[in-house]
Amino acid sequence: MTILETKQTANNFTAMLTAHGRSPDIPESADMYGVLIGSWEMDVVDYCSDGNVRRGRGEVHFGWVLEGRAVQDVWIMPGPDERPANPGQIRNRYGTTLRVWDPSIRAWRVTWINPVSGARNELIGRRHGADLVQLGSHADGTPIRWIFTNITTNSFRWIGEALEPDGKTWRLEAEFGCRRMSALDLLRRRHSGNERLEDKMRSLQAEEVS
């Protein structure tokens, strides 16, 4: 396959996968994840079982897919600009979540897959007040709770917890502080090294000021 054919295939795949917005099949009242659509940078904190705390940075990108009947995301930690050639498996995430509305249970079925580590989780997502709460389990059966909280137009906090053996105590496993990436941030990323970048950035900055 030539480079041109490869690019065309990628473009066709993206066009068939992505959607411009939520499907009419999903009630507006059930649209939990629409507020997250877009690109975000994040501060990552992992709380290891041995008591160590690991900090880093990353990115997450959300979009409507499958004719707007699902929301898919890509979580990248370390982020694209900081990923080493061989990052290993520990605290390395380059995975995706598919969230599909299921009208039969009036909730979202959530599947997270991280091929780097082999992790796979199935959860059910529902709105609890202002928070988006997803309940499921790790591969070993340990109940987990993943929460989107403190959600605003330009920021949110993600919390990952696991239930202790006592059946009462939730142990914090990870938390991500996320900030929406601006159009300027995305432009820098997509046109890194492009000679026309400066002109495009100045034009974008002028639009933002006006």
C-alpha positions as CSV (number, residue, x, y, z in Angstrom):
1,M,0.0,0.0,0.0
2,T,1.4,3.4,-1.0
3,I,1.7,6.3,1.4
4,L,-1.2,8.1,-0.4
5,E,-3.4,5.0,-0.1
6,T,-2.5,4.6,3.5
7,K,-3.5,8.2,4.2
8,Q,-6.7,7.8,2.2
9,T,-7.6,4.7,4.1
10,A,-7.0,6.4,7.4
11,N,-9.2,9.4,6.3
12,N,-12.0,7.1,5.2
13,F,-11.9,5.2,8.4
14,T,-12.0,8.4,10.5
15,A,-14.9,9.7,8.4
16,M,-16.9,6.5,8.8
17,L,-16.2,6.2,12.6
18,T,-16.7,9.7,13.8
19,A,-20.0,11.6,14.0
20,H,-20.8,15.3,14.3
21,G,-23.0,15.0,17.3
22,R,-25.4,12.9,19.4
23,S,-27.9,10.6,17.6
24,P,-31.6,11.4,18.0
25,D,-31.9,7.9,19.4
26,I,-30.3,9.1,22.6
27,P,-32.5,11.4,24.7
28,E,-31.0,14.8,25.6
29,S,-31.6,14.0,29.2
30,A,-29.3,10.9,28.9
31,D,-26.4,12.8,27.3
32,M,-23.9,12.4,30.1
33,Y,-20.7,12.6,28.1
34,G,-21.4,15.3,25.5
35,V,-19.8,17.9,27.8
36,L,-16.5,16.0,27.5
37,I,-16.3,16.1,23.7
38,G,-12.9,17.7,22.8
39,S,-9.3,17.4,23.7
40,W,-7.8,17.7,27.2
41,E,-4.4,17.9,28.8
42,M,-4.1,16.4,32.2
43,D,-2.0,16.0,35.4
44,V,-1.8,12.4,36.3
45,V,-1.4,11.0,39.8
46,D,-1.2,7.2,40.3
47,Y,-1.5,5.8,43.9
48,C,0.4,2.5,43.8
49,S,-0.5,-0.5,46.0
50,D,3.0,-0.3,47.6
51,G,2.3,3.2,48.8
52,N,4.3,5.0,46.2
53,V,2.8,7.9,44.3
54,R,3.7,8.5,40.6
55,R,3.0,11.8,38.9
56,G,3.0,12.6,35.2
57,R,1.2,14.3,32.4
58,G,-1.0,13.1,29.6
59,E,-3.9,13.8,27.2
60,V,-7.4,12.5,26.6
61,H,-9.5,13.1,23.5
62,F,-13.3,12.5,23.3
63,G,-15.6,12.3,20.3
64,W,-19.0,11.1,19.1
65,V,-18.7,7.9,17.0
66,L,-20.9,5.3,15.2
67,E,-23.5,7.8,13.9
68,G,-23.6,9.5,17.3
69,R,-24.8,6.4,19.2
70,A,-21.6,6.2,21.3
71,V,-18.8,8.3,22.7
72,Q,-15.2,7.1,22.3
73,D,-12.0,8.4,23.8
74,V,-8.3,7.9,23.7
75,W,-6.3,8.2,26.9
76,I,-2.5,8.8,26.5
77,M,-0.1,8.7,29.4
78,P,2.6,9.8,29.2
79,G,1.4,12.3,26.5
80,P,2.6,12.2,22.9
81,D,5.3,14.8,23.5
82,E,6.7,12.9,26.4
83,R,6.4,9.2,25.4
84,P,9.8,7.4,25.4
85,A,10.6,5.0,22.6
86,N,9.9,2.0,24.9
87,P,7.8,3.2,27.8
88,G,7.1,-0.2,29.2
89,Q,3.9,-1.4,30.8
90,I,3.9,0.2,34.2
91,R,1.7,3.2,34.4
92,N,1.7,3.3,30.7
93,R,-1.7,4.0,29.0
94,Y,-2.5,4.3,25.4
95,G,-6.0,3.0,25.4
96,T,-9.6,3.7,24.4
97,T,-13.0,3.7,26.0
98,L,-16.3,3.0,24.2
99,R,-19.4,4.3,25.9
100,V,-22.7,3.1,24.4
101,W,-26.2,4.2,25.5
102,D,-28.4,1.2,26.4
103,P,-32.0,2.2,26.6
104,S,-33.0,-1.1,28.1
105,I,-31.2,-0.2,31.4
106,R,-31.3,3.6,30.9
107,A,-27.6,3.7,31.4
108,W,-24.3,3.7,29.5
109,R,-22.3,0.5,28.9
110,V,-18.6,1.4,29.2
111,T,-15.7,-0.7,28.0
112,W,-12.1,0.4,28.6
113,I,-9.2,-1.4,26.9
114,N,-5.5,-0.6,27.3
115,P,-3.5,-2.9,24.9
116,V,-0.2,-1.8,26.4
117,S,-1.0,-3.5,29.8
118,G,-3.8,-5.9,28.7
119,A,-6.3,-4.1,31.0
120,R,-10.0,-4.5,30.1
121,N,-12.8,-3.2,32.3
122,E,-16.6,-3.3,31.8
123,L,-18.6,-0.7,33.7
124,I,-22.1,0.9,33.8
125,G,-22.3,4.7,33.7
126,R,-25.0,6.8,35.3
127,R,-25.4,10.4,36.4
128,H,-25.4,11.0,40.1
129,G,-26.2,14.7,40.7
130,A,-23.5,16.7,38.9
131,D,-21.1,13.7,38.7
132,L,-20.8,10.9,36.1
133,V,-20.3,7.7,38.0
134,Q,-19.2,4.4,36.4
135,L,-19.3,1.1,38.4
136,G,-17.6,-2.1,37.3
137,S,-14.8,-4.4,38.3
138,H,-11.1,-5.2,37.7
139,A,-10.2,-8.5,36.0
140,D,-9.8,-10.1,39.4
141,G,-13.3,-9.2,40.4
142,T,-12.4,-6.2,42.6
143,P,-15.3,-3.7,42.4
144,I,-14.2,-0.3,40.9
145,R,-15.7,3.1,40.7
146,W,-14.6,5.7,38.1
147,I,-16.0,9.2,38.6
148,F,-16.0,12.4,36.5
149,T,-16.5,15.2,38.9
150,N,-16.0,19.0,39.2
151,I,-17.1,19.3,35.6
152,T,-17.0,22.7,34.0
153,T,-16.8,23.8,30.3
154,N,-13.0,23.9,30.5
155,S,-12.0,21.4,33.2
156,F,-12.9,18.2,35.1
157,R,-11.4,15.8,37.6
158,W,-11.4,12.0,37.1
159,I,-11.1,9.7,40.1
160,G,-10.5,6.0,40.0
161,E,-11.2,3.9,43.1
162,A,-11.2,0.2,44.1
163,L,-13.2,-1.3,46.9
164,E,-11.2,-2.7,49.8
165,P,-11.8,-6.3,51.0
166,D,-13.9,-4.9,53.9
167,G,-16.6,-4.1,51.4
168,K,-16.9,-0.5,52.7
169,T,-13.8,1.4,52.0
170,W,-12.9,2.9,48.6
171,R,-9.2,3.1,48.0
172,L,-8.0,5.9,45.6
173,E,-6.0,4.3,42.7
174,A,-5.6,7.3,40.4
175,E,-6.8,10.8,39.8
176,F,-6.5,13.1,36.7
177,G,-6.9,16.9,36.7
178,C,-8.0,17.8,33.1
179,R,-8.0,21.1,31.3
180,R,-9.5,21.6,27.9
181,M,-6.9,22.2,25.2
182,S,-7.4,25.5,23.2
183,A,-7.5,25.7,19.5
184,L,-4.0,27.2,19.7
185,D,-2.7,24.2,21.6
186,L,-4.1,21.8,19.0
187,L,-2.7,23.9,16.2
188,R,0.8,23.7,17.7
189,R,0.5,19.9,18.0
190,R,-0.8,19.3,14.5
191,H,1.5,21.6,12.7
192,S,4.7,21.1,14.6
193,G,7.6,22.0,12.4
194,N,5.4,23.5,9.7
195,E,6.8,26.7,8.2
196,R,3.3,28.2,8.1
197,L,2.6,27.6,11.7
198,E,3.5,31.1,12.9
199,D,1.1,32.7,10.4
200,K,-1.7,30.4,11.5
201,M,-1.0,31.0,15.2
202,R,-1.1,34.8,14.8
203,S,-4.4,34.5,12.9
204,L,-5.9,32.4,15.6
205,Q,-4.7,34.7,18.4
206,A,-6.3,37.6,16.6
207,E,-9.6,35.8,16.3
208,E,-9.5,34.9,20.0
209,V,-8.8,38.6,21.0
210,S,-11.6,39.8,18.8
